[in-house]
Amino acid sequence: MNTSSLLDTAYKRSIQKLLVNTTENGLLAAAPKSLEGDAKHYTSLFSRDIGVSSLGILASGDTKLKLIIERSLANLASAQSSRGQLPFHIQPEQHLVQWWMPGTIDSTIWWCIALLMHYKYTGDTKFFNTYKEHLEKAFTWLTYQDTNNDYLLEQGESSDWADEMPRFGAVLYTNALWYWMVRLRIEVEKRKDLNATREKIYEAANTLLWVHKKDDSRVDYVPDNWYTQTHPFASNMIEYTNTQAVYLPYYLGFVSHKSFEMRCDVYGNILACLSGLADPQKQELIVDHITRAGINLPYPIKVLYPPIYPGEADWRLYMMKGRQNYPWQYHNGGIWPYVGGFWVALLSGIDKKKAGDELIKLAQANALNNWEFNEYLHGQLGTPMGIPNQSWNMAMYLYAYHAICDKTS
C-alpha cells in the first residue's frame, strides 16, 4: 500500500470504526464486541476519552459523529456532581456513575474543553447555552482544586489519565489542560475577565515546573516574579528541584512537597506546547529532545521517557497490577497512538515534512493486526497491547490528519 493510500485508508477506517463504537447514549471508549471480562467497562462513556475524541471528530466535520459527541456530552452532564465534578465514566442504561477511587481531575477539564471546542467549531449557541451552567459549575469545582492559592491545580496520586502512575501535587499534564481550558473560555466566550487568571497560571507553571539552572556556577537562577514573591515555598522548592534536575530541556512531570518527576512526561510536555503554556523557545527544546532521544520510535509516541524500573525510588508496588505497567508498557513508557495524534498536531505547526512522516507512522501503528487501533504498543518493540478498537486512537488520527491538511490547503 503506497503512502497516500495508507493515509486515506486510515482516515476512512477511523470514521467507520468510530461509528461502530457508538450507542444511542454516545461514544464508547472501545468497540463492545472486542471486549471481554473486566474490560467491559470500556463500553462506558468516559469523560476523558470523549473529551479527547471530540477534537478529531469536530475537526473532521462528520455530521453523524458530531451528533454522537453532543449526546455524549449531554449524558455526562446529567451525571455531574452537585459540586460540579464530571464523572470518570457512566453507563446510562445501567444508571451507573463511576468516580474512580482517587478521583479524576482531568475528566472534568476534558468535558469542559469538549464543550468549548464544540462551540468554537460549530457556533451552536443553543447547544452551548444548554450546558453553560454545567461549565460554570465545573470551572468552580476546578478552582477549588487549587489547594495552596497559587493558580495551579493540585491532585492526589494516580488521579488523572495515568491512573496507575506516581504523579501528584502540581502535575504538568493537568495544568497544561487547565491553561488550555482557560484560554478557550477567553477565546470562545470572550471572557476577558479571565486574562489575569490565564497570566498567573502561565507564570506559575513556567516558574515551578521548568528547570531554570543551566550553569552550576550560577546561584541566581530562581526567578524573581509575582509567583516567587507571593509564594515563598516556591523559591525553596525551585532550589530543591534545580540542585538535582539540571539542564533539562523539558518540564518536570510534577512538583509536590520535596518530590518531583525528573523523567520526561511526554504527553504533558506536548500538551504544554499545544496549549501555549510553552513559549516557542521551550517548544523547540522539547521537540528536539523527543526527536533526539527517539521517543517517537518505532511509532509515535512513548508517553514517559525513560520508564520507571522496579527498585527505583519512583516505583510503586501497584504498578505490578495486572502486569501491565512494567517498563515500556502502559503508562510506563508504552507507546500510545492517540497521544501520537497530539504529537503530529504539534509538529504540523513547526515542521510539516516531519509531521507528515510521523502521520505515516501513526497510520502504520493503527493498522497493526488488520487495523486493530490498539490501546498502546510496547515502547521498544512496538508490539500491540491493551484493548483494541480504541475510539480516541481513531479520533486523534483524524485530528492529526486535519492538523496537517488544513494547514497546507
N, C-alpha and C positions, 0 to 999 in steps of 0.2 A: 504494500500500500504506500503510495507516494505521500509526501508531507501534506499537500493540500487536501488530499482525500482523507488522511488521518484526522486532520483538524476539523474538517466538515463532519466526518462520521462521529467524532467525539461530541460535537455540538448537537447533532440530531439525537444521538443516544442519550445525552443528558436531558434533553427535553422529553423524550419518550419515557425515560425511566422516572423522571420526576412526576409525570402524570400517573405512573403506576403506583408511586409512593403516596398516594392521596386517598383520603376518605371524605365523606360528607362533612367531617369536622375540621379537616385541614391537612397539613403536610406532616407525614410521619418521618421519623428520623431515618428509617430504612424500610426496604420492601418487606411487607409482612410474611410472605411465603418463604423468605430466605432465613427466617429466624426460628430458633428452637430453644427450649428451656428458659434459662434466666435471661436470655437475650430478647425475650418477647417484650420487655419494657421498651425496647426501641420502637415499638409500634405506638408509642405515646407521642403527644405533641410536646416537644421540648422548646422552651422559650429561647434558649441559646441557639439551637440548631435552626429554628425558624428565623431568628434574627439574622444569622449568617446567611442563610439561604435566600432571604429576601433581597439581598444585594444583587445576586446574579439573576434572580427571577425578574426583578424590576428592570435591570439593565437589558434583559432580553426583549422586553416589551410583549411577551406572550400573554394574551388576554386570559386564557384559562388558568394559567399559573398565577397571575396577579389576583384573580378571584380567590384562589386557594390560599394565598397569603392573607388576604383580607379575612377569610373565615378563621384562619389560624389565630390571627391577632385578636379577633373578636372573642373566640373561645378562651384564649389565655387571659384576656382582660376580665372575663366573667369570673375567673378564679383568683383575681388579685386579692391580697390580704387587706384587712381593714386599715393597716398601717401603710400600704402602698407597694409591698413587695410582690413581684411576679413569681410564679411557682417554677420549680425545677422542671417538672413535666406534669401533664394531665392526661387522663383518659376519660373524655367527656361521657362516652357511652356507659362507663362503669361508675361515673361520678367520683372518680379518683383524682386527688390532687396530692402531689408529692413535693416536698421541700428540700430533700437531701439532708442527711444528718448534720453536717456542719453548716448547712445553709449554702445558697449560691448567690453571690453578689452580682455576678455578671449576667445572670438570667434577666434581671430587671433592666440592666443597661441595654442589653441586646433587644429587648422588646421595644424600648424607647427609640433606639436607633432605627429599628424597622419601621415604626410608625412615622418617624420624621422623614426617612428616606422615601417611604410611600408617598407622602405629601410632596416631597421635592420632585419626584419623578412624574406624578400624576396630576398634581394640583387639585386633587379631590378634596375640596374644603369640607363637604358634608361628612365624608368618612373621618377626616381628621377631627372635626369638631365633636363627632360622636364619642371619641375616645380621648379628647383633650384633658378631661378631668382625671382620667386614669394616668395620663402622662404627668400631670401636676402632682398627683399623689406619689407616683413612683419617684419623681425628682425629689420630693420632700423626704421620702424614705432614704434615698441615696445620700442626701446631705447629712443625715443623722449617722451615716457610716463613717463620717469624718470624726473620729473619736478624740482627736487632740487639737482640733481647730486650726489645722494648717492647710486646709482646702484639698488635701489628698484623702482618698478613701482608704480605710484600713479594713482588714478582714482576718478571719480565722484561717487555720491551716486547711488546705485542700478544699477551699470553698469557691473555686472558680472552675473554668473548663478543665484544668489539670487537677482532677478530683482525687488523684492518688499521689500527689507530689507535695513536698515540704516547703510550700510558699505561704507566707503570712505577713501581716503588717501592711506596709505600703507596697503594693505589688505593681510592677510596671504594666503588665497586661491590662489589669483592671483600670488603672489610672489613665492609660492611653485611650481606652474606651470611654472613660468618664470625660476626658478632654474633648474627644470627638463628639460625644453627645451634646456637650455644652456649646461647641461650635455650631452644630447643626441647629440647635434651638435659636442661636443668634441669627443664623443664615435664613432658616426656613420660616421661623415665627417672627423675625425682625425684633428679637429680644435684646435690644441694645443695653438693657439694664444688667445683662449677664456678662458684659465685656470685662468688668472688673473681676468677676469670678474666673473667667477664662484666663486672664492675665496672671492671676495668683496661682491657679493650677499649673500653668506653664512654668512660672518661676520656681514653684515648689518642687515640681518633678525634675526639672533640669538642675536644680541645686542639690537635692538629696540623692537622686538616683544616678547621676552622672559622676564618674571619677575625674576629679579636677587635677590631681597631682600627676604631672608629666615629667618632672625632674626631681630627683632625690635631693638636690641641693636647695630646693625651694621650701620655704616654711610659710609662705603667704598664699597658699592655694585655696583656702576656704573663702568662698565668695562673700563679699560684704554687700548684702542686699536686704530687701524687706524681709525675706524668709529667715535669714540667719539673725537679723536684728530682733525680730519679734519671737523667734523660737530658739532660745539658747541651746536647747538639747540638740538641735540640728547641727550646730557647729561641732559639738562633741562627737556626734555620730559620723559626720563627714571626716573628721580627723581619724576616727576609728577605722572606717572603711578604706580611706585613702592610704593609710600606712600599710595595708595588706593587699589591696587591689589597685596596683598602679599600672599605668599605660594601657588601660582597657579601651578599645575602640568601639564600645557599645555600652548601653545602660545596664546597671545592675538589675537582676530579676526582681528583687525585693529588698527592702530595708526594714528591720524591726529592731527591738532592743538588743544591742550587742550581737546582732545576727544579720547576715545579708547573703545574697546569692552572687557569686563571682562568675559562675558559668554563664554562657550566653543563652538567655531566654529568647530564642529566635523569633517566635511568634510575637512576643511582647515588643521586641525591637522593631519588627516590621510594622506593627500597628502604630508604634510611636512615630515612624516615618510617614505613614499614610495619613495619620490624624493631624499632622503638622506639629506634633509635640517636639519632634527633632528638627532642627534647622538644617539647611542644605549641607553645611559642613559635617554635621553629625550623620546625616543620611549617607553621605559619601563614605565616611569611615565604616558605618555599619554594613553597607552593601559590599564594600571592598573586603571586609573581614569575612563575611559569609562566603564570598566567592573564593578567596584565597584559602580558606580552611576547608573548602569542599563540602560545606554544609548543604549545598544544593545537589549533591551527588549521592547515589546514582539517579535519583529523581528528586524533584522539589516537594517538600523540604523537611529536613530534620528540625524538630521543634525545640531541642535542647542540645547544646554542644559545649564541652564534652558531656557524656552521660554520667550519672552517679553510679559508682560501683559499691557492692556490699563491703562494709567495713569502713567506708569513708564517713566523715563527720555528718554529711548531709543525708546519709542513707537512713531509711526508716523500715522497721520490720513489716509495716503494712504494704510496702512496695512489692513484697513477695506474693501478695494476694492474687490468686489465680495464675501465678507465674507470668503475669503479663507485663510487669513494669521492671523487668531486668534490663541491664544496659542494652541500648539500641532498640528497645521495644516500647510500645505505647507512648506515654508522655516522656519517657526517659531516653530520649534520643531517637525515637521512632520517626519515620517519615509520614507526614500527614498531607495527603494530596490537597485537601481543602485549604490548608494553610499555604500550600504551594500556589493556590489561586491569588492569595494576597501578595505573595512574593512577585508573581508575574505582573500584577497590577502596579506594584511599586516600581519595578523595572521599566514599565511602559512609559513612565514619565522621565526616565533617566537615560536609558539605552534601549531603543526599540529593537535593534537586532538581537541583543541579549535576551530581551523579553520574548521575542519570537522563538528563539532557541529553547527557552525554558517552557514556553507553551507547548512545544512539541513533546518535550519530556513529560510534561504534565498529562498530556493526552495518552502517552505511552503507559504511564503509571495507571491511569484509569482503565486502560484497555487490557491490563493483565487478567488472565483467566477468563478470556472472552468477555471483556467489558464488565468486570465484576465491581468496579468502583469501590475497592476495599477501604475499610476504615483507616488502616495505616499499613505501612510496609516496614520491614526490618531496616534499621538505619544504615547498616553496612551492606547487606546482601540484596536489599530491595524485594525480599520475599513478601508476598501478600499475607496480611494478618488481620485479625479482628473481624468485625461483622461486615459482610458485603453489602453492596447496593445502598450506599450512604447518600442521602439527599444533599447534604452540604458539599460533598465532592462534586456532584453533578452541577449544582448551582454555582459553585465557585469556579468551575471551568467556564461557565457562561460569563461570569464576571471578568475573568482573566481574558477571555476571547474578546469581549467588548472593550476592555480597557486598552487593548492594542488596536483593534479595528476601528473603533470610534475615534481614536486619536490620529489615525493615519488616513481616514477617509476624507 
